[in-house]
């Protein structure tokens, strides 16, 4: 665990989720985050003080593409090392011109490994390219002045983040003893099935959340049946056996957590959907088999083709 001084702690609170600034030619973002590994170390001068910065090598190659397209650092002619070192940071501070901020001037580049760790980091953007930089030993006072020149990044909350939620064809209640006898080639009838052929599908977490209707454009609209919870029965032990609920999952849909807590009929869920080639049979979120969805005499079933 990295220990921070009181001054560094105050700066961390000041930076918060991040601080940024942009211009017509690019922009920069200041954050405190994990960075390091195999890459490049840029030696530079900040005013009259020597400093070092760690760069992601693959990003750096794309960054210098306008002046020298190279696949990796080993392809850079040594005679150009000094020139590219100076070019790397030159002009990246254009958005800071009104603030008269000192800016590092690159002097040399070498391949090096820096142990990954949380640190002060800059992300530069220029002409569609991006360069992540870890500020290895730049003065804290300079980072503080830089943060004061930038605008806070609006921080989202965990509730705003999308999470993958299962899209299901239905489920079946199966005795544990019967489940042990299922094998490849067997078909499991779904006791509760959505009308998949009519564009209906279930949204499912630990229990049914909503019945969704899929339109021709691929949008998922919450239907009138809010998850069919009246047909949902938790698996409970019986004197002779244990009943398990097997869910037939077709894929996932990205839905923000805050949306999951306030689903209403007519709501449109426009998150990214990822549909699988096979149906996955799951118990309590654990995959037990994969197979093919079949319509057998008007009832949906999953023909098992692979176990586990």
MOSUL-V461823 format. One record per residue. N is the residue number from 0. RES is the residue in one letter. SS is DSSP state (hx for helix, st for strand, lp for the rest). OMEGA is omega in whole degrees, 0 to 359 (* if undefined). D_CENTER is the distance of its C-alpha to the mean C-alpha in whole Angstrom. Layout:
BEGIN
n->[N:N]
res->[RES:RES]
ss->[SS:SS]
omega->[OMEGA:OMEGA]
d_center->[D_CENTER:D_CENTER]
END
This chain:
BEGIN
n->[0:1:2:3:4:5:6:7:8:9:10:11:12:13:14:15:16:17:18:19:20:21:22:23:24:25:26:27:28:29:30:31:32:33:34:35:36:37:38:39:40:41:42:43:44:45:46:47:48:49:50:51:52:53:54:55:56:57:58:59:60:61:62:63:64:65:66:67:68:69:70:71:72:73:74:75:76:77:78:79:80:81:82:83:84:85:86:87:88:89:90:91:92:93:94:95:96:97:98:99:100:101:102:103:104:105:106:107:108:109:110:111:112:113:114:115:116:117:118:119:120:121:122:123:124:125:126:127:128:129:130:131:132:133:134:135:136:137:138:139:140:141:142:143:144:145:146:147:148:149:150:151:152:153:154:155:156:157:158:159:160:161:162:163:164:165:166:167:168:169:170:171:172:173:174:175:176:177:178:179:180:181:182:183:184:185:186:187:188:189:190:191:192:193:194:195:196:197:198:199:200:201:202:203:204:205:206:207:208:209:210:211:212:213:214:215:216:217:218:219:220:221:222:223:224:225:226:227:228:229:230:231:232:233:234:235:236:237:238:239:240:241:242:243:244:245:246:247:248:249:250:251:252:253:254:255:256:257:258:259:260:261:262:263:264:265:266:267:268:269:270:271:272:273:274:275:276:277:278:279:280:281:282:283:284:285:286:287:288:289:290:291:292:293:294:295:296:297:298:299:300:301:302:303:304:305:306:307]
res->[X:X:X:X:X:X:X:X:X:X:X:X:X:X:X:X:X:X:X:X:X:X:X:X:X:X:X:X:X:X:X:X:X:X:X:X:X:X:X:X:X:X:X:X:X:X:X:X:X:X:X:X:X:X:X:X:X:X:X:X:X:X:X:X:X:X:X:X:X:X:X:X:X:X:X:X:X:X:X:X:X:X:X:X:X:X:X:X:X:X:X:X:X:X:X:X:X:X:X:X:X:X:X:X:X:X:X:X:X:X:X:X:X:X:X:X:X:X:X:X:X:X:X:X:X:X:X:X:X:X:X:X:X:X:X:X:X:X:X:X:X:X:X:X:X:X:X:X:X:X:X:X:X:X:X:X:X:X:X:X:X:X:X:X:X:X:X:X:X:X:X:X:X:X:X:X:X:X:X:X:X:X:X:X:X:X:X:X:X:X:X:X:X:X:X:X:X:X:X:X:X:X:X:X:X:X:X:X:X:X:X:X:X:X:X:X:X:X:X:X:X:X:X:X:X:X:X:X:X:X:X:X:X:X:X:X:X:X:X:X:X:X:X:X:X:X:X:X:X:X:X:X:X:X:X:X:X:X:X:X:X:X:X:X:X:X:X:X:X:X:X:X:X:X:X:X:X:X:X:X:X:X:X:X:X:X:X:X:X:X:X:X:X:X:X:X:X:X:X:X:X:X:X:X:X:X:X:X]
ss->[lp:lp:lp:lp:lp:hx:hx:hx:hx:hx:hx:hx:hx:hx:hx:lp:lp:lp:st:st:st:st:st:lp:lp:st:st:st:st:st:st:st:st:st:st:st:st:st:st:st:st:st:st:st:st:st:lp:lp:st:st:st:st:st:st:st:lp:hx:hx:hx:hx:hx:hx:hx:lp:lp:lp:lp:lp:lp:lp:lp:lp:hx:hx:hx:lp:lp:hx:hx:hx:hx:hx:hx:hx:hx:hx:hx:hx:hx:lp:lp:lp:lp:hx:hx:hx:hx:hx:hx:lp:lp:lp:lp:lp:st:st:st:st:st:st:st:st:st:st:st:st:st:st:st:st:st:st:st:st:st:st:lp:lp:st:st:st:st:st:st:st:lp:lp:lp:lp:hx:hx:hx:hx:hx:hx:hx:hx:hx:hx:lp:st:st:lp:lp:lp:lp:lp:hx:hx:hx:lp:st:st:st:st:st:st:st:st:st:st:st:st:st:st:hx:hx:hx:hx:lp:lp:lp:lp:lp:lp:lp:st:st:st:lp:lp:st:st:lp:lp:hx:hx:hx:lp:st:st:st:st:st:lp:lp:lp:st:st:st:st:st:st:st:lp:lp:lp:lp:lp:st:st:st:lp:lp:lp:lp:lp:lp:hx:hx:hx:lp:lp:lp:lp:lp:st:lp:lp:lp:lp:st:st:st:st:st:st:st:st:st:st:st:st:st:st:st:hx:hx:hx:hx:lp:lp:lp:lp:lp:lp:lp:st:st:lp:lp:lp:st:st:st:st:st:st:st:st:st:st:st:lp:lp:st:st:st:st:st:st:st:st:st:st:st:lp:lp:st:st:st:st:st:st:st:st:st:lp]
omega->[181:178:180:174:178:179:178:177:178:179:179:177:180:181:178:181:181:175:188:175:182:175:180:184:182:181:178:182:179:180:171:187:178:178:178:183:176:181:180:173:180:173:184:174:173:195:180:185:177:180:179:179:177:181:171:187:182:178:180:179:177:181:183:183:180:180:180:177:179:180:180:185:183:181:181:178:181:182:181:184:183:181:181:176:179:184:187:183:184:177:181:180:183:182:181:185:181:185:177:179:170:184:181:177:184:181:183:181:174:172:182:174:176:182:179:180:173:182:176:186:173:170:179:175:180:177:176:178:182:179:177:185:172:182:190:184:175:183:179:180:179:179:178:179:178:180:181:180:186:180:179:173:178:183:172:177:178:182:181:186:177:177:178:179:186:168:189:174:181:180:179:174:187:175:182:180:178:181:182:182:179:179:179:182:177:178:178:178:179:180:174:183:174:182:185:182:180:178:180:180:182:172:194:171:173:179:179:179:183:170:183:174:182:179:185:180:180:178:181:181:180:180:183:179:187:172:178:183:179:178:183:179:178:177:180:180:175:180:186:186:176:177:180:177:180:183:179:185:180:183:180:177:178:182:176:180:182:179:181:183:184:180:179:176:181:178:177:178:187:177:180:177:177:183:181:178:179:173:177:176:184:171:181:178:182:180:178:181:176:182:186:178:181:171:182:180:179:178:179:178:176:176:185:179:182:178:177:*]
d_center->[24:25:28:28:31:32:32:28:27:29:27:23:24:25:22:20:16:18:20:21:23:24:27:28:27:24:22:21:19:20:18:18:15:15:17:19:20:22:23:26:28:29:32:33:36:35:38:41:38:36:33:30:26:24:22:19:22:20:19:23:24:22:23:27:27:29:32:32:29:29:27:26:28:31:32:33:37:38:40:37:35:37:36:32:32:34:32:28:29:31:31:27:29:30:29:30:34:35:35:36:34:35:32:32:34:33:36:34:31:31:29:28:26:25:23:20:20:19:21:21:19:20:18:20:20:23:24:21:20:18:19:17:20:21:24:26:30:30:32:30:33:31:28:29:31:28:26:29:29:25:24:22:18:18:16:14:14:13:15:13:9:9:9:11:15:17:19:23:26:28:29:32:34:36:38:37:40:39:36:37:39:36:36:35:37:37:36:34:36:33:35:33:31:30:32:29:32:32:29:28:25:24:21:21:19:22:25:25:23:25:26:25:27:25:27:28:25:22:22:22:24:25:29:32:31:29:27:31:31:35:34:32:34:32:33:36:39:42:45:45:41:38:36:33:30:29:26:25:22:21:17:15:14:11:13:13:15:17:18:19:21:23:23:27:28:28:24:22:18:17:13:12:14:14:18:19:22:24:24:23:25:24:26:24:21:22:23:26:27:26:28:30:30:34:36:39:42:40:38:34:34:31:33:32:31:29:29:26]
END
